[in-house]
Amino acid sequence: MSVRSVAEEAPGAYKDVRAVVDAAQNAGLAHKVARMEPRICIKG
């Protein structure tokens, strides 16, 4: 794994998904219908 891929996978590289969903709902672009949580992560 290169240094670049590690930086791309850093948690700080992503926006908080809850904030994004809240913004979409507040703008009338989406409606919350379920809360999903990952159980496993497969990389390859």
Steps between C-alpha positions, in 0.01 A plus 500: 500500500640837405503812715245654262250214553538526877425873481195432282367251756555729800171560686559874487484486119124442510212725604282394793224302330242610757569866420467431127170313545364772730593769246331306217185457707493865612535608136203281401717276281453181703305339782649279769344153491757277674830509684761260363821383666779303331568154641806409293734674259666310215786672320658378187 
